[in-house]
């Protein structure tokens, strides 16, 4: 496969992953089932009068700094995560506001249905961009670090991290609904389901750093065989 085709495929995979996750976030916002990280983003957005997408970018930059301190792989995928995920979320919410595609859902059973849909989109989107091996996003890089250094499955690590984030977001005014607890309980297992379904091992996968990608594009280094 040529380098152009290789990286075009990677970029498409990453972009589709972020789009799926952002759509899941927008659906969650309208069905009162924000994910733990978005409860935190929601609290920050209300506190500083910014959009939830802008809050997502700010939080991403802060966690990026932590990831760098932990010496985790820094790839183009992480940069795209910070820039695109929050932007895509704001675009979906803006489109919904303009065209009234999905009003706020008041029915609890329907909230649960759309919360499950949001979880599926989020888990599948995470798998897509992580499997491109261009570096996970800042939050997921932190999750991968914990998975490598703590003798627990990625699903349990994710549950623990998001439980803490959810509580912190609630303390600063983030919107917590019944569906938010489903995110804490099911977010990790659903991600684990997609990783097992597509046989992707985050512990064994080696992501390209920015330096790796640059050297491959300059033909100073051969891409690793899958």
VOPAGU-2260 file (C-alpha; in pm, 1 decimal, decimal comma):
REM VOPAGU-2260
SITE   aa  ch    i         X         Y         Z
SITE  UNK   A    0       0,0       0,0       0,0
SITE  UNK   A    1     135,7     344,2     -92,1
SITE  UNK   A    2     195,8     599,4     180,7
SITE  UNK   A    3     -79,3     821,2      36,4
SITE  UNK   A    4    -336,0     542,8      53,8
SITE  UNK   A    5    -210,3     432,8     395,4
SITE  UNK   A    6    -247,8     773,1     558,5
SITE  UNK   A    7    -566,8     861,9     370,2
SITE  UNK   A    8    -722,6     546,0     515,6
SITE  UNK   A    9    -595,2     635,4     861,8
SITE  UNK   A   10    -730,6     989,9     836,6
SITE  UNK   A   11   -1071,6     864,9     721,6
SITE  UNK   A   12   -1083,1     616,7    1008,7
SITE  UNK   A   13    -988,8     883,4    1262,7
SITE  UNK   A   14   -1236,4    1139,2    1125,6
SITE  UNK   A   15   -1522,7     888,3    1117,0
SITE  UNK   A   16   -1438,5     789,0    1472,4
SITE  UNK   A   17   -1455,8    1147,1    1595,6
SITE  UNK   A   18   -1776,3    1209,8    1401,0
SITE  UNK   A   19   -1939,2     903,8    1561,3
SITE  UNK   A   20   -1829,2    1013,5    1907,8
SITE  UNK   A   21   -1944,4    1372,7    1852,1
SITE  UNK   A   22   -2284,8    1256,6    1727,9
SITE  UNK   A   23   -2308,9    1039,9    2037,4
SITE  UNK   A   24   -2229,1    1343,4    2253,2
SITE  UNK   A   25   -2495,8    1554,3    2082,3
SITE  UNK   A   26   -2757,0    1279,7    2128,9
SITE  UNK   A   27   -2656,6    1247,2    2494,1
SITE  UNK   A   28   -2699,2    1622,2    2546,7
SITE  UNK   A   29   -3055,7    1609,0    2414,7
SITE  UNK   A   30   -3150,3    1302,3    2618,4
SITE  UNK   A   31   -3008,8    1410,3    2956,4
SITE  UNK   A   32   -2741,0    1142,7    2958,8
SITE  UNK   A   33   -2413,4    1327,3    2924,4
SITE  UNK   A   34   -2104,7    1111,9    2959,8
SITE  UNK   A   35   -1879,9    1175,2    3261,4
SITE  UNK   A   36   -1629,0    1379,5    3060,1
SITE  UNK   A   37   -1909,5    1583,9    2909,3
SITE  UNK   A   38   -2061,9    1644,9    3251,7
SITE  UNK   A   39   -1727,4    1804,2    3332,7
SITE  UNK   A   40   -1730,0    1993,1    3001,0
SITE  UNK   A   41   -2088,1    2104,3    3067,3
SITE  UNK   A   42   -1994,6    2239,6    3409,7
SITE  UNK   A   43   -1698,1    2427,3    3264,0
SITE  UNK   A   44   -1911,3    2565,4    2978,9
SITE  UNK   A   45   -2165,7    2709,8    3224,2
SITE  UNK   A   46   -1896,4    2847,0    3453,6
SITE  UNK   A   47   -1706,1    3029,8    3179,2
SITE  UNK   A   48   -1991,8    3092,8    2930,6
SITE  UNK   A   49   -1835,1    2890,0    2650,1
SITE  UNK   A   50   -1969,2    2603,9    2438,2
SITE  UNK   A   51   -1941,2    2244,0    2549,8
SITE  UNK   A   52   -1714,3    2180,5    2250,9
SITE  UNK   A   53   -1479,8    2461,8    2351,9
SITE  UNK   A   54   -1471,0    2323,3    2705,6
SITE  UNK   A   55   -1386,2    1983,6    2558,3
SITE  UNK   A   56   -1086,8    2135,1    2376,5
SITE  UNK   A   57    -960,6    2308,5    2692,0
SITE  UNK   A   58    -989,3    1990,9    2900,5
SITE  UNK   A   59    -813,8    1800,0    2622,5
SITE  UNK   A   60    -519,2    2040,0    2629,5
SITE  UNK   A   61    -486,7    2007,6    3007,4
SITE  UNK   A   62    -487,4    1626,7    2991,5
SITE  UNK   A   63    -243,0    1640,6    2698,7
SITE  UNK   A   64       3,7    1815,3    2928,9
SITE  UNK   A   65     -43,3    1534,1    3183,4
SITE  UNK   A   66       5,5    1269,3    2914,1
SITE  UNK   A   67     332,9    1431,6    2812,3
SITE  UNK   A   68     451,4    1422,1    3173,8
SITE  UNK   A   69     369,9    1049,3    3177,6
SITE  UNK   A   70     577,4    1008,1    2857,1
SITE  UNK   A   71     293,4     853,3    2660,9
SITE  UNK   A   72     300,2     845,5    2279,0
SITE  UNK   A   73     217,1    1182,3    2126,0
SITE  UNK   A   74      73,6    1135,1    1779,0
SITE  UNK   A   75    -125,5    1327,7    1520,7
SITE  UNK   A   76    -434,7    1140,4    1637,7
SITE  UNK   A   77    -413,5    1314,0    1973,3
SITE  UNK   A   78    -392,4    1658,3    1812,6
SITE  UNK   A   79    -688,0    1579,6    1586,3
SITE  UNK   A   80    -884,8    1454,2    1885,7
SITE  UNK   A   81    -836,0    1781,1    2070,6
SITE  UNK   A   82    -919,0    1996,2    1767,6
SITE  UNK   A   83   -1196,7    1797,8    1598,3
SITE  UNK   A   84   -1400,5    1622,0    1865,8
SITE  UNK   A   85   -1518,1    1938,7    2038,8
SITE  UNK   A   86   -1564,1    2115,1    1704,9
SITE  UNK   A   87   -1775,7    1831,5    1562,1
SITE  UNK   A   88   -1986,4    1825,9    1879,8
SITE  UNK   A   89   -2059,8    2198,2    1853,3
SITE  UNK   A   90   -2147,8    2156,2    1484,2
SITE  UNK   A   91   -2396,3    1875,8    1556,5
SITE  UNK   A   92   -2554,9    2075,0    1840,4
SITE  UNK   A   93   -2571,2    2386,8    1620,6
SITE  UNK   A   94   -2737,6    2192,1    1338,1
SITE  UNK   A   95   -2986,5    2051,4    1585,2
SITE  UNK   A   96   -3062,0    2400,6    1713,7
SITE  UNK   A   97   -3115,5    2536,9    1362,9
SITE  UNK   A   98   -3323,1    2250,9    1222,6
SITE  UNK   A   99   -3479,7    2117,2    1546,0
SITE  UNK   A  100   -3386,1    1761,2    1451,6
SITE  UNK   A  101   -3400,7    1623,2    1803,8
SITE  UNK   A  102   -3573,6    1817,5    2082,7
SITE  UNK   A  103   -3494,1    1756,1    2448,4
SITE  UNK   A  104   -3632,8    1413,8    2538,7
SITE  UNK   A  105   -3850,0    1410,2    2851,8
SITE  UNK   A  106   -3962,2    1045,8    2847,8
SITE  UNK   A  107   -3734,4     837,4    3071,8
SITE  UNK   A  108   -3768,0     517,1    2862,6
SITE  UNK   A  109   -3675,8     712,4    2547,8
SITE  UNK   A  110   -3386,1     873,3    2732,2
SITE  UNK   A  111   -3252,5     525,1    2808,3
SITE  UNK   A  112   -3288,7     417,8    2444,0
SITE  UNK   A  113   -3101,0     720,6    2312,7
SITE  UNK   A  114   -2843,7     692,1    2589,2
SITE  UNK   A  115   -2768,1     337,5    2473,3
SITE  UNK   A  116   -2738,8     463,0    2114,4
SITE  UNK   A  117   -2499,5     733,5    2232,1
SITE  UNK   A  118   -2290,4     474,9    2417,7
SITE  UNK   A  119   -2267,5     253,8    2110,2
SITE  UNK   A  120   -2161,9     545,8    1889,6
SITE  UNK   A  121   -1904,1     654,0    2146,2
SITE  UNK   A  122   -1756,3     306,3    2192,3
SITE  UNK   A  123   -1739,9     236,5    1819,5
SITE  UNK   A  124   -1590,3     579,4    1751,0
SITE  UNK   A  125   -1322,4     523,7    2014,8
SITE  UNK   A  126   -1229,5     191,3    1857,6
SITE  UNK   A  127   -1209,9     347,3    1509,0
SITE  UNK   A  128    -962,8     620,7    1588,9
SITE  UNK   A  129    -758,3     417,9    1838,5
SITE  UNK   A  130    -717,3     139,5    1581,1
SITE  UNK   A  131    -567,2     386,9    1332,7
SITE  UNK   A  132    -263,3     379,9    1564,3
SITE  UNK   A  133    -187,3     747,7    1519,3
SITE  UNK   A  134    -198,7     813,0    1891,1
SITE  UNK   A  135    -510,4     799,9    2104,7
SITE  UNK   A  136    -678,4    1115,0    2231,1
SITE  UNK   A  137    -554,5    1272,7    2554,8
SITE  UNK   A  138    -821,5    1108,3    2773,0
SITE  UNK   A  139    -779,1     769,2    2612,5
SITE  UNK   A  140    -399,3     795,8    2625,3
SITE  UNK   A  141    -435,8     842,8    2999,3
SITE  UNK   A  142    -664,1     537,4    3002,7
SITE  UNK   A  143    -411,3     331,7    2805,1
SITE  UNK   A  144    -136,1     439,0    3048,9
SITE  UNK   A  145    -342,8     312,4    3341,5
SITE  UNK   A  146    -421,4     -12,6    3158,9
SITE  UNK   A  147     -50,4     -76,4    3101,1
SITE  UNK   A  148      48,1      -3,3    3460,4
SITE  UNK   A  149    -251,0    -132,9    3658,7
SITE  UNK   A  150    -339,6    -505,3    3654,5
SITE  UNK   A  151    -702,3    -441,3    3561,9
SITE  UNK   A  152    -897,6    -463,5    3232,6
SITE  UNK   A  153    -940,3    -144,1    3032,8
SITE  UNK   A  154   -1314,0    -147,8    3108,2
SITE  UNK   A  155   -1254,7    -134,6    3485,1
SITE  UNK   A  156    -993,5     140,7    3448,7
SITE  UNK   A  157   -1234,9     340,9    3233,8
SITE  UNK   A  158   -1516,0     295,0    3486,5
SITE  UNK   A  159   -1298,3     418,0    3775,3
SITE  UNK   A  160   -1166,0     723,8    3589,5
SITE  UNK   A  161   -1508,2     827,6    3461,2
SITE  UNK   A  162   -1671,2     785,5    3803,2
SITE  UNK   A  163   -1425,1    1041,0    3945,2
SITE  UNK   A  164   -1471,1    1274,8    3646,4
SITE  UNK   A  165   -1851,1    1248,8    3672,5
SITE  UNK   A  166   -1846,2    1347,0    4040,0
SITE  UNK   A  167   -1612,0    1639,7    3972,0
SITE  UNK   A  168   -1831,4    1763,4    3686,5
SITE  UNK   A  169   -2141,6    1745,0    3905,6
SITE  UNK   A  170   -1968,1    1950,1    4176,2
SITE  UNK   A  171   -1911,8    2240,2    3934,1
SITE  UNK   A  172   -2265,2    2236,9    3793,3
SITE  UNK   A  173   -2255,6    1983,4    3512,0
SITE  UNK   A  174   -2587,7    1830,2    3407,1
SITE  UNK   A  175   -2629,3    1478,9    3549,0
SITE  UNK   A  176   -2922,9    1266,3    3434,9
SITE  UNK   A  177   -3028,9     907,9    3494,0
SITE  UNK   A  178   -2854,1     809,5    3172,2
SITE  UNK   A  179   -2525,0     950,7    3300,3
SITE  UNK   A  180   -2500,0     658,2    3540,1
SITE  UNK   A  181   -2545,2     421,9    3245,8
SITE  UNK   A  182   -2241,0     587,5    3087,1
SITE  UNK   A  183   -2035,0     516,9    3398,1
SITE  UNK   A  184   -2154,0     155,4    3420,4
SITE  UNK   A  185   -2163,2      61,2    3051,1
SITE  UNK   A  186   -1908,3     288,1    2881,2
SITE  UNK   A  187   -1612,8      63,7    2965,6
SITE  UNK   A  188   -1779,4    -270,2    2884,2
SITE  UNK   A  189   -1912,3    -138,2    2551,5
SITE  UNK   A  190   -1565,7     -14,0    2451,6
SITE  UNK   A  191   -1423,5    -350,6    2555,0
SITE  UNK   A  192   -1689,6    -523,5    2342,9
SITE  UNK   A  193   -1581,3    -338,1    2027,3
SITE  UNK   A  194   -1211,4    -398,0    2099,5
SITE  UNK   A  195   -1276,8    -771,8    2134,9
SITE  UNK   A  196   -1512,7    -777,9    1836,6
SITE  UNK   A  197   -1245,4    -636,4    1606,1
SITE  UNK   A  198    -954,5    -812,5    1782,3
SITE  UNK   A  199    -775,2    -491,4    1878,3
SITE  UNK   A  200    -540,9    -515,6    2178,2
SITE  UNK   A  201    -460,2    -171,4    2317,7
SITE  UNK   A  202    -179,1    -315,0    2530,5
SITE  UNK   A  203       0,2    -465,5    2231,0
SITE  UNK   A  204     -76,7    -188,4    1980,1
SITE  UNK   A  205     205,8      56,4    1913,2
SITE  UNK   A  206      91,9     399,6    1803,5
SITE  UNK   A  207     297,6     624,7    1578,2
SITE  UNK   A  208     440,8     933,2    1739,6
SITE  UNK   A  209     456,5    1256,4    1542,4
SITE  UNK   A  210     826,9    1188,5    1486,7
SITE  UNK   A  211     751,6     836,4    1357,8
SITE  UNK   A  212     493,7     968,3    1112,3
SITE  UNK   A  213     728,2    1240,1     987,8
SITE  UNK   A  214    1011,9     992,3     932,3
SITE  UNK   A  215     780,8     752,1     746,6
SITE  UNK   A  216     648,9    1029,6     522,8
SITE  UNK   A  217    1006,6    1139,9     450,9
SITE  UNK   A  218    1089,9     773,5     378,5
SITE  UNK   A  219    1352,8     768,3     650,4
SITE  UNK   A  220    1168,8     488,5     826,6
SITE  UNK   A  221     956,2     195,1     715,5
SITE  UNK   A  222     601,3     171,8     851,1
SITE  UNK   A  223     547,2    -121,4    1083,7
SITE  UNK   A  224     364,2    -419,8     938,9
SITE  UNK   A  225      17,5    -477,9    1078,5
